[in-house]
Protein backbone atom coordinates (compact mmCIF):
# COMPACT_ATOMS: atom_id res chain seq x y z
CA UNK A 1 0.00 0.00 0.00
CA UNK A 2 1.03 3.55 -0.57
CA UNK A 3 2.16 5.36 2.55
CA UNK A 4 2.95 8.92 3.49
CA UNK A 5 6.60 8.35 2.69
CA UNK A 6 6.08 7.57 -0.99
CA UNK A 7 5.81 10.33 -3.58
CA UNK A 8 5.23 12.91 -0.87
CA UNK A 9 7.74 15.23 -2.50
CA UNK A 10 6.11 14.75 -5.88
CA UNK A 11 2.47 14.93 -4.89
CA UNK A 12 2.39 16.75 -1.56
CA UNK A 13 2.11 20.18 -3.16
CA UNK A 14 0.10 19.06 -6.17
CA UNK A 15 -2.88 21.24 -5.33
CA UNK A 16 -0.65 24.33 -5.18
CA UNK A 17 0.93 23.86 -8.59
CA UNK A 18 -0.23 24.98 -11.98
CA UNK A 19 -2.40 22.48 -13.80
CA UNK A 20 -1.39 20.62 -16.94
CA UNK A 21 -3.30 21.47 -20.09
CA UNK A 22 -4.55 17.89 -20.54
CA UNK A 23 -5.82 16.35 -17.33
CA UNK A 24 -4.64 12.97 -16.04
CA UNK A 25 -4.50 11.33 -12.59
CA UNK A 26 -1.43 11.04 -10.40
CA UNK A 27 -2.13 7.36 -9.67
CA UNK A 28 -2.85 4.47 -12.02
CA UNK A 29 -6.05 2.47 -12.38
CA UNK A 30 -5.21 -0.45 -10.06
CA UNK A 31 -4.07 1.88 -7.27
CA UNK A 32 -7.35 3.77 -7.63
CA UNK A 33 -9.40 0.56 -7.67
CA UNK A 34 -7.81 -0.28 -4.30
CA UNK A 35 -9.48 2.85 -2.89
CA UNK A 36 -12.90 1.65 -4.04
CA UNK A 37 -12.17 -1.87 -2.75
CA UNK A 38 -11.29 -0.46 0.67
CA UNK A 39 -14.45 1.65 0.88
CA UNK A 40 -16.56 -1.31 -0.20
CA UNK A 41 -14.86 -4.05 1.79
CA UNK A 42 -14.09 -2.18 5.01
CA UNK A 43 -16.67 0.60 5.01
CA UNK A 44 -19.59 -1.25 3.42
CA UNK A 45 -19.69 1.16 0.47
CA UNK A 46 -19.34 4.48 2.27
CA UNK A 47 -17.00 6.05 4.82
CA UNK A 48 -15.61 9.29 6.20
CA UNK A 49 -12.35 10.80 5.04
CA UNK A 50 -10.51 10.09 8.28
CA UNK A 51 -11.63 6.45 8.18
CA UNK A 52 -10.41 6.08 4.60
CA UNK A 53 -7.04 7.70 5.34
CA UNK A 54 -6.56 5.33 8.27
CA UNK A 55 -7.52 2.23 6.26
CA UNK A 56 -5.16 3.23 3.43
CA UNK A 57 -2.42 3.81 6.04
CA UNK A 58 -1.99 7.57 5.64
CA UNK A 59 -1.17 9.61 8.73
CA UNK A 60 -3.46 12.51 7.91
CA UNK A 61 -6.34 13.48 5.65
CA UNK A 62 -4.23 16.52 4.75
CA UNK A 63 -1.49 14.35 3.23
CA UNK A 64 -0.88 15.47 -0.33
CA UNK A 65 -0.37 11.87 -1.42
CA UNK A 66 -3.70 10.86 0.14
CA UNK A 67 -5.56 13.75 -1.46
CA UNK A 68 -4.17 13.11 -4.94
CA UNK A 69 -4.92 9.39 -4.63
CA UNK A 70 -8.55 10.09 -3.73
CA UNK A 71 -8.69 12.59 -6.60
CA UNK A 72 -7.43 9.89 -8.98
CA UNK A 73 -10.14 7.46 -7.87
CA UNK A 74 -12.72 10.18 -8.56
CA UNK A 75 -11.20 10.93 -11.99
CA UNK A 76 -11.57 7.27 -12.94
CA UNK A 77 -15.20 7.46 -11.80
CA UNK A 78 -14.74 4.79 -9.13
CA UNK A 79 -15.79 6.85 -6.10
CA UNK A 80 -17.70 10.03 -5.42
CA UNK A 81 -17.29 12.47 -2.56
CA UNK A 82 -19.72 14.73 -0.75
CA UNK A 83 -18.15 16.83 1.95
CA UNK A 84 -16.29 14.49 4.26
CA UNK A 85 -17.95 11.32 2.94
CA UNK A 86 -16.75 9.01 0.17
CA UNK A 87 -18.79 6.27 -1.51
CA UNK A 88 -18.31 3.76 -4.30
CA UNK A 89 -20.00 4.58 -7.62
CA UNK A 90 -21.87 2.11 -9.82
CA UNK A 91 -18.74 1.86 -12.00
CA UNK A 92 -16.62 1.12 -8.96
CA UNK A 93 -19.09 -1.54 -7.81
CA UNK A 94 -18.95 -3.14 -11.28
CA UNK A 95 -15.22 -3.67 -10.70
CA UNK A 96 -15.01 -4.57 -7.01
CA UNK A 97 -18.28 -6.57 -6.89
CA UNK A 98 -19.35 -7.41 -10.46
CA UNK A 99 -22.80 -8.88 -11.01
CA UNK A 100 -22.32 -10.19 -14.56
CA UNK A 101 -19.22 -11.80 -16.06
CA UNK A 102 -18.24 -8.81 -18.21
CA UNK A 103 -19.05 -5.98 -15.77
CA UNK A 104 -15.50 -5.44 -14.50
CA UNK A 105 -13.91 -5.50 -17.96
CA UNK A 106 -16.38 -2.95 -19.34
CA UNK A 107 -16.07 -0.72 -16.26
CA UNK A 108 -12.27 -0.65 -16.57
CA UNK A 109 -12.57 0.34 -20.24
CA UNK A 110 -14.97 3.15 -19.31
CA UNK A 111 -12.67 4.31 -16.49
CA UNK A 112 -9.64 4.42 -18.81
CA UNK A 113 -11.48 6.26 -21.59
CA UNK A 114 -12.91 8.82 -19.14
CA UNK A 115 -9.41 10.22 -18.55
CA UNK A 116 -8.81 13.07 -21.00
CA UNK A 117 -5.14 12.27 -21.63
CA UNK A 118 -5.71 8.52 -22.04
CA UNK A 119 -8.60 8.81 -24.49
CA UNK A 120 -6.72 11.48 -26.44
CA UNK A 121 -3.65 9.24 -26.84
CA UNK A 122 -5.80 6.19 -27.67
CA UNK A 123 -7.76 7.98 -30.39
CA UNK A 124 -4.58 9.43 -31.89
CA UNK A 125 -2.60 6.18 -32.06
CA UNK A 126 -5.19 3.42 -32.34
CA UNK A 127 -4.24 1.10 -35.18
CA UNK A 128 -0.62 2.26 -35.10
CA UNK A 129 2.48 1.83 -32.95
CA UNK A 130 2.67 3.88 -29.78
CA UNK A 131 5.72 6.18 -29.67
CA UNK A 132 8.65 5.41 -27.39
CA UNK A 133 8.77 7.14 -24.03
CA UNK A 134 11.06 9.73 -25.61
CA UNK A 135 8.49 10.39 -28.31
CA UNK A 136 5.69 10.63 -25.75
CA UNK A 137 7.76 13.13 -23.74
CA UNK A 138 8.03 15.37 -26.79
CA UNK A 139 4.32 14.95 -27.55
CA UNK A 140 3.15 15.66 -24.02
CA UNK A 141 5.32 18.75 -23.85
CA UNK A 142 3.84 20.16 -27.06
CA UNK A 143 1.16 22.90 -26.98
CA UNK A 144 -1.47 20.33 -28.02
CA UNK A 145 -1.09 18.43 -24.72
CA UNK A 146 0.63 21.05 -22.55
CA UNK A 147 1.65 18.66 -19.77
CA UNK A 148 3.81 20.43 -17.20
CA UNK A 149 7.50 19.43 -17.59
CA UNK A 150 7.77 17.98 -14.08
CA UNK A 151 4.61 15.92 -14.68
CA UNK A 152 5.53 14.33 -18.03
CA UNK A 153 7.44 11.28 -16.74
CA UNK A 154 4.69 10.49 -14.21
CA UNK A 155 1.98 10.99 -16.84
CA UNK A 156 3.69 8.48 -19.16
CA UNK A 157 4.07 5.95 -16.35
CA UNK A 158 0.45 6.26 -15.19
CA UNK A 159 -0.80 6.09 -18.79
CA UNK A 160 1.10 2.90 -19.67
CA UNK A 161 0.34 1.22 -16.33
CA UNK A 162 -3.36 2.02 -16.57
CA UNK A 163 -3.50 0.92 -20.22
CA UNK A 164 -2.02 -2.42 -19.22
CA UNK A 165 -4.35 -2.79 -16.23
CA UNK A 166 -7.44 -1.98 -18.34
CA UNK A 167 -6.36 -4.42 -21.06
CA UNK A 168 -5.51 -1.81 -23.73
CA UNK A 169 -1.73 -2.28 -23.93
CA UNK A 170 -0.44 -4.84 -26.43
CA UNK A 171 3.32 -5.35 -26.76
CA UNK A 172 5.32 -7.13 -29.43
CA UNK A 173 9.06 -6.97 -28.93
CA UNK A 174 9.87 -3.32 -28.31
CA UNK A 175 6.67 -2.08 -29.96
CA UNK A 176 3.53 -1.09 -28.06
CA UNK A 177 -0.02 -0.51 -29.28
CA UNK A 178 -3.27 0.56 -27.65
CA UNK A 179 -6.07 -1.78 -28.71
CA UNK A 180 -9.66 -1.63 -27.43
CA UNK A 181 -10.09 -4.76 -25.27
CA UNK A 182 -12.70 -7.37 -26.08
CA UNK A 183 -15.37 -7.43 -23.42
CA UNK A 184 -15.91 -11.14 -23.92
CA UNK A 185 -17.18 -11.63 -27.46
CA UNK A 186 -17.53 -15.39 -27.69
CA UNK A 187 -16.43 -15.54 -24.04
CA UNK A 188 -17.00 -18.87 -22.32
CA UNK A 189 -19.22 -18.84 -19.27
CA UNK A 190 -17.55 -20.54 -16.32
CA UNK A 191 -20.77 -22.25 -15.31
CA UNK A 192 -22.40 -23.29 -18.56
CA UNK A 193 -19.69 -23.19 -21.23
CA UNK A 194 -21.95 -21.45 -23.77
CA UNK A 195 -20.69 -18.56 -25.85
CA UNK A 196 -21.95 -15.22 -24.68
CA UNK A 197 -22.11 -11.94 -26.60
CA UNK A 198 -20.62 -9.16 -24.48
CA UNK A 199 -21.35 -5.42 -24.41
CA UNK A 200 -19.62 -3.32 -27.06
CA UNK A 201 -17.07 -0.59 -26.17
CA UNK A 202 -18.67 2.71 -25.03
CA UNK A 203 -18.33 4.50 -28.39
CA UNK A 204 -19.81 1.57 -30.29
CA UNK A 205 -22.77 0.62 -28.13
CA UNK A 206 -26.17 0.56 -29.85
CA UNK A 207 -29.15 2.10 -28.13
CA UNK A 208 -30.59 -0.22 -25.53
CA UNK A 209 -33.59 -2.27 -26.55
CA UNK A 210 -36.78 -2.05 -24.48
CA UNK A 211 -36.77 -4.10 -21.30
CA UNK A 212 -39.00 -7.17 -21.67
CA UNK A 213 -42.20 -7.01 -19.61
CA UNK A 214 -41.18 -3.69 -18.02
CA UNK A 215 -43.09 -0.61 -19.18
CA UNK A 216 -41.94 1.96 -16.65
CA UNK A 217 -38.40 2.23 -15.24
CA UNK A 218 -38.52 5.75 -13.83
CA UNK A 219 -36.94 5.69 -10.39
CA UNK A 220 -35.64 2.14 -10.81
CA UNK A 221 -31.93 1.75 -10.00
CA UNK A 222 -29.85 1.18 -13.15
CA UNK A 223 -28.31 -1.99 -11.70
CA UNK A 224 -31.77 -3.57 -11.46
CA UNK A 225 -32.66 -2.38 -14.96
CA UNK A 226 -29.44 -3.93 -16.25
CA UNK A 227 -30.31 -7.26 -14.64
CA UNK A 228 -33.82 -7.22 -16.10
CA UNK A 229 -32.31 -6.80 -19.54
CA UNK A 230 -30.58 -10.14 -19.04
CA UNK A 231 -33.90 -11.98 -18.77
CA UNK A 232 -34.62 -14.22 -21.78
CA UNK A 233 -37.91 -13.77 -23.69
CA UNK A 234 -40.94 -15.39 -22.01
CA UNK A 235 -41.24 -19.08 -22.82
CA UNK A 236 -37.54 -19.49 -23.57
CA UNK A 237 -35.91 -22.54 -21.92
CA UNK A 238 -33.58 -21.36 -19.15
CA UNK A 239 -31.10 -23.84 -17.58
CA UNK A 240 -31.39 -24.16 -13.82
CA UNK A 241 -27.75 -23.17 -13.23
CA UNK A 242 -28.19 -19.90 -15.12
CA UNK A 243 -31.48 -19.21 -13.38
CA UNK A 244 -29.85 -19.67 -9.97
CA UNK A 245 -26.95 -17.38 -10.92
CA UNK A 246 -29.43 -14.71 -11.96
CA UNK A 247 -31.42 -14.99 -8.74
CA UNK A 248 -28.24 -14.79 -6.63
CA UNK A 249 -27.09 -11.70 -8.56
CA UNK A 250 -30.51 -10.11 -8.13
CA UNK A 251 -30.54 -10.82 -4.37
CA UNK A 252 -27.02 -9.34 -3.96
CA UNK A 253 -28.02 -6.23 -5.91
CA UNK A 254 -31.16 -5.72 -3.81
CA UNK A 255 -29.15 -6.13 -0.58
CA UNK A 256 -26.64 -3.49 -1.76
CA UNK A 257 -29.19 -0.95 -3.00
CA UNK A 258 -31.61 -1.38 -0.09
CA UNK A 259 -29.56 -1.99 3.08
CA UNK A 260 -31.38 -3.10 6.21
CA UNK A 261 -32.08 -0.52 8.87
CA UNK A 262 -29.39 -1.27 11.45
CA UNK A 263 -31.36 0.53 14.13
Number of C-alpha atoms within 10 A of each C-alpha: 8 13 15 17 10 12 13 15 12 14 19 18 13 16 11 8 9 8 13 17 15 17 16 23 24 25 23 25 25 16 15 25 22 16 24 31 20 19 23 19 13 14 18 13 19 22 19 16 20 16 17 22 20 12 14 18 14 20 14 15 15 13 18 21 27 25 18 19 21 25 19 24 27 22 22 25 24 29 26 19 17 8 7 9 14 22 20 27 17 18 22 29 22 22 20 20 17 18 21 14 17 20 19 21 20 24 25 28 21 19 22 26 23 16 19 14 21 24 13 14 18 20 11 12 14 13 12 13 13 20 15 11 14 10 11 17 18 12 17 24 18 12 10 10 17 16 23 18 12 10 17 20 17 16 24 19 15 19 24 18 18 23 25 17 16 23 19 21 19 16 13 7 5 6 12 16 19 23 16 18 17 18 21 18 13 12 16 14 13 8 9 10 9 11 12 14 13 16 17 15 17 12 8 8 9 10 6 7 7 9 16 13 11 10 8 8 11 7 6 9 12 12 15 15 13 13 17 16 16 12 15 11 11 9 6 8 8 12 9 9 10 13 12 11 14 18 12 13 17 17 11 14 18 14 11 13 11 9 8 8 5 4 3
